[in-house]
């Protein structure tokens, strides 16, 4: 990839931003002390949380750009590449970055539950927009981590640093829940588009060529990451995205089962099932009757 900066270690990122390395696995970086730069694509080999306070090109994952403004938190997981749409202008970065390597949290409670923080897999239009009060809480968490980094290392250091990162992430879960509510109109639009996407899907030959619609496929069609999409559908409907898709499949199947000219196997293939028995099993699990019994009852 052209213009790609690779940050494999926390030390690499510190050096790029004129920041001293107090701990090889974790750092709180004041981006205002970095040299002016042109925006570039970046690879991160560690967890990164940006508190951005200046617009510096549009961050982009895949086909869509971040819903991105001042006072925004952006979460990046290890191994991800952030691409930046930029005019090439030089800018002075502002804000802060908390970076921590997976090795830091091995053997801690945070290490055992880090996958629960699904926002590290959010990708497009999905940054967290903070109120001023929320921003102060984030900065307070950064400050506590920074205090531990400046404190002489002792037997408590690792646990306290990991605990403060976990506290920050737990606040971010709360803030995202608030954002899902306050941006309700935007999200209801996404839910409506999801419903339309499924309706259109089963009116085409896509089930026979692609198979059953997956969560990842639907998320991609809506320009959302699978993680954000899954969390959004769960918050809006109380169902997982997979449950929602399966419910739609069964709704369509109920209609098609009444077509006596087609066998259950034909209907299963038309819906995108590779094996008719998988369709029969799901139908019975959801409806309480096999497709043939349902056909006879009605």
Helices and strands as residue ranges (DSSP letters): E 4-7, H 10-16, E 26-30, G 31-33, E 37-38, E 41-44, E 47-52, E 58-61, E 64-65, E 72-76, E 80-85, E 90-91, E 95-100, H 102-105, H 109-113, G 114-116, G 118-121, E 128-129, H 132-150, H 157-182, H 184-201, H 206-209, H 215-221, H 226-237, H 241-257, H 264-271, H 276-287, H 291-297
